[in-house]
Every structure is written in C-alpha cells, then in structure tokens.
Amino acid sequence: MGKQGRMSVASYALFLLALFQCRLLAVAILDPLDFLALQSIRKSLHDLPGSNFFASWDFTSDPCNFAGVYCESDKVIALNLGDPRAGSPGLTGRIDPAIGKLSALTELSIVPGRIYGTLPQSISQLKDLRFLAISRNFISGSIPATLGQLRSLKTLDLSYNQLTGEIPHSIGTLPELTNVILCHNHLSGSIPPFVSQMLTRLDLKHNALSGTLAPDSLPPSLQSLSLGWNQLTGPVDQLLSRLDQLNYLDLSLNQFTGTIPSRIFTFPITNLQLERNLFTGAVQPSDQVTISTVDLSHNRLSGEISPLFSTVQNLYLNNNRFTGQVPASLVDRLLSASIQILYLQHNYLTGIQINPTAAIPVSSSLCLQYNCMVPPIQTPCPLKAGVQKTRPTAQCNDWKG
C-alpha cells in the first residue's frame, strides 16, 4: 500500500509538472507584443468599487481566456474592457498607449466608468480597427486627427466625455463609417463633410459646434441625424431635401435660417425636432403628415397653419408668427383624442371654430394663449406660456405676417 502510495505521489507530481508546462505553453501561444501590451493596459486601469472585471486577468494563465479579451490564432482581435451589463460599475485610470501594439485589433470598447486622460495617438496604429466605442467616461483633450488613418473604421462612439477642440476633417474622409456618435462633449468649430456613402447615424448634439452645412456635406444614406444644442447657422433646406432616408431628425436649439422644405414631411420620420431656430416662411406639406411628433416651436414661421398637420399626434407650433384660423380638421382630431398635444400659443392666430362647451379629452392638451383672439375655451397651458390670454391689439393690427 505504501509503495502504491509512493507511486501515486510520483504520478501526481508528473501530472502537476505537465500541467504547469501546458500553462506556460498556453501563455507562450499569444504573440509576445500582445502579451506585453495587455500587461501595460492592465497596470493603467483599475476596477471601480463593486467591479471585479479584472479578477480573471491572471498573467500566469492564457490571456485569451481573460474577460473581455478575444483572440484569433496568436493575436488579440477584440478588447471589451469592463462589465457590459447595464448599471455595473466601470473602470478608472488611463488608457495606456500600449493599446496601439495590439496590431490585429478590430474592436475596442470600454464600458461607462471613470476613465480619464486623453485618447492615445497610438490608437491610429490599429489599421484593422472597425469598432471604437469609449463613451460615458471622462476622456479629455482633442480627438486625434490621426484617427483618419483607420480606413476600416465603421463605428466611432466617443459620446458623453469631456472632449474639446474640433472634429478632425480626417474623420469625415473615412470611407466605411456607418455610425459617428460624438454627442455630449465640448467640441467646437465646424462639422466636416462626411464622404462615406454608408453613414446611417450622425449624433453630434450637446456640443459647441458652429458654422454652416453645405448642401452636399452629408450623404443621403443618413437615417438618424442629431445636431441639437449647438450653435450652427445658415440654411439647411437644400441639404435636408437630399436626406430622404431619415427616420429621426433633431436640429433643435441652433440658429438655422431659411425655409423648411415641404419634402421633409414625406420622409419616414417618427420624430421631427426643429424647434428653437430662426426658420422663416410658410410651412406647406405636400401631403398628409404621418410623423407622430412635429416640433417647429420658437421659430419665425408665418402664414396659415396647414390642415395636413391634423394627423400628427404631438404638434408644437407655438411661438411663431402663424396667422389666420386654426384648421377645422385639427379641432376635429383634437376632440376625438387623435391629437394628444396641440400647442398654438404665442402666434397671431385670429380664430378657432370650437364649441365653448366642447370637452377636451383628458389625454389631450390644447394651448391657445397669446394670439389675436379671445380663447373660446379655457384649457391648461404650460407654465412657461405665461399668464396673458390674448396678444395686445396693437401688435395684431401692425402684424402683416
């Protein structure tokens, strides 16, 4: 029994030695440059309290089994840093420039957390990179112009950071871009033209961008365009007329001028936000509008309100210069609860055909304050609409539309 025991111990020792050699072999399989790069990346990043993402990053074992590391052959091809589950604590620290040594990387993402510092210039060395997403962190500094060297890049998401400076012109030259999401930063300067004919989403809202947009600066492939909360100027009618694939459009809180093209109301848009600009002229859709929410408020639009807006569920036309009667079709749709919000306050409207005893459905809201008429019915208006029921007669007499 003792002899068998001794044999068992010896066999077990040989097994442990073989296992250790296998573990070493597994480590050695990964390209040495990639191995060292992962070590540098690990040293510069840390789990926030409550996160244990790096628990599996034990460099005595195969790095290709680490959380967020994906390999092909002996190279790292994807690096997803942090627990991707919504609400999970993220990471803190800086992105080490060694990231640029992962030469076969096609995908790089970092979950929301407290990553700070600048975006390493070395990322531009990742020639095969197709997906770059580092959002909802504290990345500062400028976007490296050298990212324009990533000719295979399809998605660029650096949203919700603290980036400053201009959007490099080189980003617009990337031929395969499909998604550019740079919203909620502190970017300034003008929007570069984008050449990719595959671009479907461009989100630059909540920055400090300025300047004008040339009629051919964005491709007709765009399906979602969000430029709200910037300082952009000039007309956009020619540009918008080309973007007939749009299903979402937000140009709110800018200083865009000129007219709103009637063609835009035929696009497959579900939400049209053009509020708080300097748009002028009449608004005349060519057909019944099927967009569920249309917000044209706080502009300088004039003329009569088109009855073709009666099929809109939420219609904001307040704070403009509209004149004439409120179309009967809008009143009918409101009373049938098909229109949920109809804001017409702060215009120069002269009448509305509605029975003073009519009951506005509980699910609907109508505001007529501050027009050139006494509202026939009293309805609750937003607090910011003010307390004055009618516009002074002198203003109504002087207004020519």
Phi, psi and omega in degrees: 000321179294320179296317179297323178297316180297321177297321180296317179298317180296317179297320180295322178296318178297322179297317179296320179296316179297318179297318180297319179296321178296319179297318177297319180297321180297319178296320185289341182298321181293140177309130183304323179295321178293320179300312180293324179296317179296322177298317179295318179299318180296320182293334185265354181235151182216152175289136169288159178307130182098349179256140175230034183303318185277007181300329182273355183276075179253109189285007170270359178240182185289117179299337180290351175259002178292151174301131176080000180252127180233130186241157170223122188060236182253019184236149173278124182251342178214141180224108179245101189268124179103158180287119185284353181293134182302133178087353179288145176300145182262212183243163174227166182115196181246158174274117183288138178302343179299347178305330181290350179277347179280077195295341181259008186295129177249343184218130177223121177220148175228128183289162177305136181187221182232044174288129182235182182087186184266165175281121184299136175300333185295343178301332180293350177279349184276078190297339181263004185296127179247337185225119179230112183223108176228084185247164176053050173230208182233035179295131182238185182080194184260164174282121182301129178297338181291350174298342176295351177277350181274076190291348179262359186295130179250320181238128175234110181234104177238030186290159177053056173230203180234038182289143179234179179082191184268160170283115184304137178303329183296333179297320180293343182271353181296124192281343187243012181301136173242329181225125174234114184233101183236021185292161177056058171228202177234038183288145181230184181081190185269166177273123180288155174292147179247126185266340184298126178272011177246003182293121180248335181225128176228113183236107182236018186293160179058059171226200177234040183287147182222183180090185184250168178244122179290151183304332183250022186279344179233144184281151179291356177285348184300133176248334179225122180231118182231109182235015184297159177060053172227200180231038184283148186228176173087172180283153178227010185298318180292321179297310183297325181298336181275339189267063188279005176261001185298133169242357174211132180218122177228107176244017188296158176053053171229201178229039179294145183237183177083192185267163174263118184295136181296333183297333185298334183282355176262355181287158181283049184273141174258336182217117182245111183241104180238016187290157175057058172229201180237033180294143183231175175087181180280156177242109186231090175299151181271346181207173180303131185276125181255007178286132187287324179233123178233118179240106178245017187292160176056054172230203178234037183286148185222185182085188181273155179283129182286134175294347180290353176275000186292344180266006176276137181281318180235108187240117180247105179242009185293159177059054174225207181230033180293145182234175175083195182273151171286125183305139181298329181295327177292320179296315181300316181291327177294314182292338178268005179070013176285328172263125181268322178228127176227096181257114182236009184295158177059057172226201179235033182292142187252353180182162176211130181272096179211138180292127181303339179265002181298141179261117176287128180306145181303328183279357184245154179230133177232133175228125182239006187303150172060056170237185181268047178201159171273120181303125183292338177226150179264119179232150179293133178244162175300148181304323183287355178286346180089177184255347182287129184279324184231156177279143179306140183303324181299320178295320181293323180289325182280336186286127181254357181083000000 
